[in-house]
Amino acid sequence: MNINNVINCLLVGIVASIAFIWIQPLFGMLTLTSRHAAAYIEFGGYSDAIATTLSWVVHVSVSIFYTLLSLLIYNLNHSHLTNFVQIVLFGWLTTLFATPANEWVVKLITTGQLPVVSSLSALNTHVGPKLWLHILFFTLVIAGISFMKKWQRTSIEPLRT
């Protein structure tokens, strides 16, 4: 992975993570970062500033990780079919695991101990707002990666001639 891929991953991941939080209320949900911060305050005794910072660090880190996975696939094959399949597949998988994964993170941060998997909620198999939000997130990620790749090609080509 070269420096352009690292920069693309960071920029797209950060922008998509912020967009996710801005768009989330439109799907009838409280923001993920506000829910995490509230849990860190209530169950972990964190201050508001630390809880908010932690919630954003976790959220942006996860978004960058998802962007990295998408970028690796995009670099291997960026056909429309592959992009569509990864958007739907990652959207579905992240919807399945979002609730127990978020509980796991909150319990880890508030207790300092690895939570027992059996203590977490079941996988979310509902087709609804969470699924559409995750699909939109991965659509933004792929669109962002595609834009960055095209922008880099057009900004480098004049230098080669």
C-alpha positions in Angstrom: 0.0 0.0 0.0 1.5 3.3 -1.0 1.2 6.8 0.6 -1.7 7.8 -1.7 -3.7 4.8 -0.6 -3.1 5.6 3.1 -4.1 9.3 2.5 -7.2 8.2 0.6 -8.2 5.8 3.3 -7.8 8.3 6.1 -9.6 11.2 4.2 -12.5 9.0 2.9 -12.9 7.2 6.3 -13.0 10.5 8.2 -15.4 12.2 5.8 -17.7 9.1 5.7 -17.7 8.8 9.5 -18.7 12.4 9.9 -21.4 12.1 7.2 -22.7 8.9 8.9 -23.3 10.9 12.2 -24.8 13.9 10.4 -27.2 11.6 8.4 -28.1 9.2 11.2 -30.9 11.4 12.7 -32.6 11.4 9.3 -33.1 7.7 9.8 -34.8 8.3 13.1 -31.9 7.4 15.4 -29.9 9.2 18.0 -26.3 9.5 16.8 -23.9 6.6 17.6 -21.4 9.0 19.1 -24.0 10.6 21.5 -25.2 7.1 22.6 -21.7 5.9 23.2 -20.7 9.1 25.1 -23.8 8.8 27.3 -22.9 5.2 28.1 -19.3 6.1 28.9 -20.5 8.8 31.3 -23.2 6.7 33.0 -21.4 3.4 33.3 -17.8 4.4 33.2 -17.9 7.7 35.1 -16.1 9.6 32.3 -16.4 13.3 32.0 -18.4 14.7 29.1 -15.4 15.8 27.2 -13.5 12.5 27.6 -16.6 10.5 26.7 -17.3 12.5 23.6 -13.7 12.3 22.5 -13.6 8.5 23.1 -16.9 8.0 21.2 -15.6 9.9 18.2 -12.2 8.2 18.3 -13.9 4.8 18.3 -16.3 5.7 15.6 -13.7 7.3 13.2 -11.3 4.4 13.8 -13.9 1.8 12.8 -14.9 3.9 9.8 -11.3 4.1 8.7 -10.9 0.3 9.1 -14.1 -0.3 7.0 -12.7 2.2 4.4 -9.4 0.2 4.4 -11.2 -3.0 3.6 -13.2 -1.3 0.9 -10.1 0.2 -0.6 -8.3 -3.1 -0.7 -11.2 -4.6 -2.6 -11.5 -1.6 -4.8 -7.8 -1.8 -5.7 -8.2 -5.5 -6.7 -11.3 -4.9 -8.7 -13.3 -1.7 -9.0 -15.9 -2.9 -11.5 -19.5 -1.6 -10.9 -20.5 -5.2 -10.0 -17.8 -5.6 -7.4 -18.5 -2.1 -5.9 -22.2 -2.9 -5.7 -21.6 -6.3 -4.1 -19.2 -5.0 -1.5 -21.6 -2.1 -0.6 -24.5 -4.5 -0.1 -22.4 -7.2 1.6 -20.5 -4.8 4.0 -23.8 -2.9 4.6 -25.5 -6.2 5.7 -22.6 -7.5 7.7 -22.1 -4.3 9.6 -25.8 -4.2 10.3 -25.8 -7.7 11.6 -22.9 -7.0 14.0 -23.4 -3.3 14.9 -25.5 -3.8 18.0 -23.4 -6.5 19.7 -20.2 -4.8 18.6 -21.2 -1.5 20.0 -22.2 -3.1 23.3 -18.9 -4.9 23.4 -17.0 -1.6 22.9 -19.0 0.2 25.5 -18.5 -2.6 28.1 -14.8 -2.8 27.3 -14.3 1.0 27.7 -16.5 1.3 30.8 -15.3 -1.8 32.7 -11.8 -2.2 31.3 -12.5 -5.9 30.8 -13.2 -8.0 27.8 -16.9 -8.6 27.7 -18.3 -12.1 27.5 -19.9 -12.6 24.0 -22.9 -14.3 25.5 -23.7 -11.2 27.5 -24.3 -9.2 24.2 -27.4 -8.7 22.2 -28.2 -11.0 19.3 -27.3 -10.2 15.7 -29.5 -7.6 14.1 -31.3 -9.3 11.2 -33.9 -6.6 10.6 -34.2 -4.9 7.3 -34.7 -1.3 8.2 -33.1 2.0 8.9 -29.8 0.6 10.2 -29.3 -1.5 7.1 -30.1 1.5 4.8 -27.7 3.7 6.8 -24.9 1.2 6.6 -25.5 0.8 2.8 -25.4 4.5 2.4 -22.2 4.7 4.4 -20.5 2.1 2.2 -21.8 3.9 -0.9 -20.2 7.1 0.4 -17.0 5.2 1.0 -16.9 3.7 -2.5 -17.8 7.1 -4.1 -15.1 8.8 -2.0 -12.5 6.2 -3.0 -13.5 6.5 -6.7 -13.4 10.3 -6.5 -9.9 10.3 -4.9 -8.6 7.9 -7.4 -9.9 9.9 -10.4 -8.7 13.2 -8.8 -5.2 11.7 -8.3 -5.1 10.5 -11.9 -6.1 13.9 -13.3 -3.7 15.8 -11.1 -0.7 13.6 -12.0 -1.3 13.2 -15.8 -0.5 16.8 -16.7 2.9 16.4 -14.9 3.7 13.4 -17.1 3.2 15.2 -20.4 
